[in-house]
Each structure stands twice: as structure tokens, then as C-alpha cells.
Amino acid sequence: MGEAPSAALPRVLLTGAAGGIGRCLHRAFAGRYPRLRLADRVPVTALHGSDEVLTGDLLDPSVAAAAVRDIDCIVHLAGIPKENTWEQILPNNIVATISLFEAARGAGVRRIVFASSNHAVGYHDAAHALGIEQPVRPDSRYGVSKVFGEALGRMYVDKYAMTVACLRIGSFRERPEDSRQLSTWIGHCDMAELARCAIEAPDYGFAIVYGVSANRRAKWASPDALRLGYRPAQDAEAWAAELEAIAPPPGDPAARFHGGAFCALEYLDPRGEGNKP
Ligand SMILES: NC(=O)c1ccc[n+]([C@@H]2O[C@H](COP(=O)([O-])OP(=O)(O)OC[C@H]3O[C@@H](n4cnc5c(N)ncnc54)[C@H](O)[C@@H]3O)[C@@H](O)[C@H]2O)c1
């Protein structure tokens, strides 16, 4: 992906650039955009001459303001990437996201790509395929924070005419690691391609796209992927023989719902069967 930068391409801010997905996108985008600003509360190492590094906590409005200055598109990855306490989720996933969106609006940034999650809809029954028309059904405090980010994005499109893509990322891994990930996996190349499409596609208003590879067993449909031009190329099926047996027992909440193990955490079965602490 390391083509020469073009004036037609946007100036991009990556938040959470020190994290797993951030490092993947940083490598993929190095040298591609006229500006690639890498923001995180832990230091990031620059890879290319057009990289800019900003270290700070996005909860701080002055950090958010500095991060978005002279930027055209934000890819917002920063946050707690799994279930945690409200003491962690509220500031890092909700308040910091508000801080960033508000700074973006104030600075005239036109586009935000938000790292949402399949856990925004995790408590839907895994026996049925999911699109984007079903109501949200978060499976965790973490999932609620992603629903919040999606709602914030929707409002910024409707009220402020911005373009916002919410990527409901599945399981970002080098390779799939269990039977669930035969459907939910997104490989590194596809993750970078999905983010590139969301950054570079002509204005699309509001979009929700599942962040998954072209897995033969995928259960999530993304009509908006076409509008963004996302055509995944990787497929978890290559690991099927090895991974099929790595699965929770049938009836376990981790098997019954789209969100997998997140659904088993603190789960009290409303039917009174198989309660888990
Ligand atoms: N990895 C996955 O499979 C997956 C799946 C679905 C969604 N996501 C989402 O994608 C995003 C990136 O995930 P990841 O796996 O790279 O996570 P990660 O934990 O590796 O990276 C997140 C980064 O955000 C930074 N950060 C957290 N709070 C911050 C704050 N207040 N200010 C500044 N920086 C802050 C952290 O320092 C970290 O480097 C997250 O929002 C996550 O919820 C990831």
C-alpha cells in the first residue's frame, strides 16, 4: 500500500496508534497520506518522514484539539478493547470519544472512521445471521460504549453533515484462533484495506460495516461495504480442520450468541438454565 502520497488523499489522524490495530494500519499507511498523525497515550515510533507523533490522553480536550488540527479524516481506534469496569470504559471509550468528536467538529474535520465492535450486537442469537438493520443488543459495558460511539456518529452525520463509518470489527488476529473466529476473523491485510476504503471512498454519509474477512462461515452481512468499496480477500476457512474442535459446549452462552465469550461474562440465563457467575 506504500504508494507515493497524493495531494488528493486526505491528511489522516490515527488514534490508538500504539495498539494492535493501530500498528497494523501504521505499517500499511506509512508514506501513503500527505500527513499521518499517530496519537496515543503511550509513545509511538515514526516509520516514515510524513509521520507525526502525538503522545497524550484524548480525555484532555487540549490533546484532542492538537490531535485533530489540520486533519481531514480521523480513524478513531483509541479505547479499552474489551470488557472492563465502568471506571475504565466510561472515560476511555465514551468521554474520550466525545472529546475527540467535539474537537473534530470544532476544527472542521469532515470524516471519522470509528472502531466499533460486533459486541454492539453481541446478544443476538447466533443461530440467525445478522445485518445492520437489527436493533443494537450490546453484550457488555464495552459493547454499550460501542453503541454509544455509533449513535454519536449518526448524530454528527445528521446534525453536522459529516461522513462517519462505524466498523463493527470482529476478531482482528494474525490468524483465527478458535471455531468462532472461523466466522468472525479479520486478517491484517483486510483490516488495512477496510480502513483504507473508509478513509478514501467518496462521501458516503453514515455507514456501518462489519469488519470481517471473506470467511466462508461469516454470519454478518454488510450492505454498506459496497458503498465503501470494501472487498475482503482473506478467508479463515484455511484453518477450519484445526480449529473446529475449539468451541464452547452447545448451550453455553458463549456458543448461543454472536458475541461469544463476552456473552458468558456475568450472564444470568433468563430461563434459569446454566447460570454463570
Ligand atoms: N482487536 C480486535 O479484535 C477488535 C475487535 C473489535 C473492535 N476493536 C476496537 O478497535 C480499537 C483498537 O483495538 P486494538 O485491539 O488495537 O486495542 P489496543 O488496546 O491494542 O489499542 C488501543 C490503544 O488505545 C490507546 N488508548 C486507550 N485509551 C486512550 C486514551 N484515553 N487516550 C489516548 N489513547 C488511548 C491505548 O494506549 C492503546 O495503545 C479499539 O477501539 C477496539 O475496541 C478491536
Ligand as a Chemical Component Dictionary entry (heavy atoms), coordinates in Angstrom:
data_LIG
# 
_chem_comp.id                   LIG 
_chem_comp.type                 NON-POLYMER 
_chem_comp.pdbx_formal_charge   0 
_chem_comp.three_letter_code    LIG 
# 
loop_
_chem_comp_atom.comp_id 
_chem_comp_atom.atom_id 
_chem_comp_atom.alt_atom_id 
_chem_comp_atom.type_symbol 
_chem_comp_atom.charge 
_chem_comp_atom.model_Cartn_x 
_chem_comp_atom.model_Cartn_y 
_chem_comp_atom.model_Cartn_z 
_chem_comp_atom.pdbx_ordinal 
LIG N1  N1  N 0  -8.719  -6.178 18.257 1  
LIG C1  C1  C 0  -9.953  -6.565 17.930 2  
LIG O1  O1  O 0  -10.210 -7.734 17.588 3  
LIG C2  C2  C 0  -11.076 -5.557 17.972 4  
LIG C3  C3  C 0  -12.394 -6.016 17.705 5  
LIG C4  C4  C 0  -13.435 -5.091 17.727 6  
LIG C5  C5  C 0  -13.173 -3.746 17.969 7  
LIG N2  N2  N 1  -11.888 -3.341 18.245 8  
LIG C6  C6  C 0  -11.660 -1.916 18.554 9  
LIG O2  O2  O 0  -10.578 -1.419 17.787 10 
LIG C7  C7  C 0  -9.844  -0.458 18.546 11 
LIG C8  C8  C 0  -8.367  -0.855 18.584 12 
LIG O3  O3  O 0  -8.262  -2.143 19.156 13 
LIG P1  P1  P 0  -6.835  -2.788 19.492 14 
LIG O4  O4  O 0  -7.034  -4.264 19.522 15 
LIG O5  O5  O -1 -5.794  -2.205 18.625 16 
LIG O6  O6  O 0  -6.648  -2.284 21.003 17 
LIG P2  P2  P 0  -5.295  -1.927 21.767 18 
LIG O7  O7  O 0  -5.605  -1.960 23.231 19 
LIG O8  O8  O 0  -4.165  -2.754 21.265 20 
LIG O9  O9  O 0  -5.042  -0.400 21.331 21 
LIG C9  C9  C 0  -5.806  0.651  21.858 22 
LIG C10 C10 C 0  -4.884  1.838  22.066 23 
LIG O10 O10 O 0  -5.668  2.934  22.558 24 
LIG C11 C11 C 0  -4.862  3.667  23.484 25 
LIG N3  N3  N 0  -5.774  4.425  24.360 26 
LIG C12 C12 C 0  -6.707  3.915  25.201 27 
LIG N4  N4  N 0  -7.329  4.912  25.844 28 
LIG C13 C13 C 0  -6.774  6.067  25.402 29 
LIG C14 C14 C 0  -6.992  7.432  25.723 30 
LIG N5  N5  N 0  -7.905  7.809  26.638 31 
LIG N6  N6  N 0  -6.251  8.378  25.080 32 
LIG C15 C15 C 0  -5.298  8.002  24.178 33 
LIG N7  N7  N 0  -5.046  6.713  23.842 34 
LIG C16 C16 C 0  -5.784  5.757  24.457 35 
LIG C17 C17 C 0  -4.052  2.605  24.213 36 
LIG O11 O11 O 0  -2.867  3.163  24.779 37 
LIG C18 C18 C 0  -3.774  1.587  23.112 38 
LIG O12 O12 O 0  -2.500  1.779  22.508 39 
LIG C19 C19 C 0  -10.494 -0.397 19.919 40 
LIG O13 O13 O 0  -11.385 0.698  19.958 41 
LIG C20 C20 C 0  -11.272 -1.695 19.999 42 
LIG O14 O14 O 0  -12.388 -1.601 20.851 43 
LIG C21 C21 C 0  -10.850 -4.221 18.263 44 
# 
loop_
_chem_comp_bond.comp_id 
_chem_comp_bond.atom_id_1 
_chem_comp_bond.atom_id_2 
_chem_comp_bond.value_order 
_chem_comp_bond.pdbx_ordinal 
LIG N1  C1  SING 1  
LIG C1  O1  DOUB 2  
LIG C1  C2  SING 3  
LIG C2  C3  SING 4  
LIG C2  C21 DOUB 5  
LIG C3  C4  DOUB 6  
LIG C4  C5  SING 7  
LIG C5  N2  DOUB 8  
LIG N2  C6  SING 9  
LIG N2  C21 SING 10 
LIG C6  O2  SING 11 
LIG C6  C20 SING 12 
LIG O2  C7  SING 13 
LIG C7  C8  SING 14 
LIG C7  C19 SING 15 
LIG C8  O3  SING 16 
LIG O3  P1  SING 17 
LIG P1  O4  DOUB 18 
LIG P1  O5  SING 19 
LIG P1  O6  SING 20 
LIG O6  P2  SING 21 
LIG P2  O7  DOUB 22 
LIG P2  O8  SING 23 
LIG P2  O9  SING 24 
LIG O9  C9  SING 25 
LIG C9  C10 SING 26 
LIG C10 O10 SING 27 
LIG C10 C18 SING 28 
LIG O10 C11 SING 29 
LIG C11 N3  SING 30 
LIG C11 C17 SING 31 
LIG N3  C12 SING 32 
LIG N3  C16 SING 33 
LIG C12 N4  DOUB 34 
LIG N4  C13 SING 35 
LIG C13 C14 SING 36 
LIG C13 C16 DOUB 37 
LIG C14 N5  SING 38 
LIG C14 N6  DOUB 39 
LIG N6  C15 SING 40 
LIG C15 N7  DOUB 41 
LIG N7  C16 SING 42 
LIG C17 O11 SING 43 
LIG C17 C18 SING 44 
LIG C18 O12 SING 45 
LIG C19 O13 SING 46 
LIG C19 C20 SING 47 
LIG C20 O14 SING 48 
# 
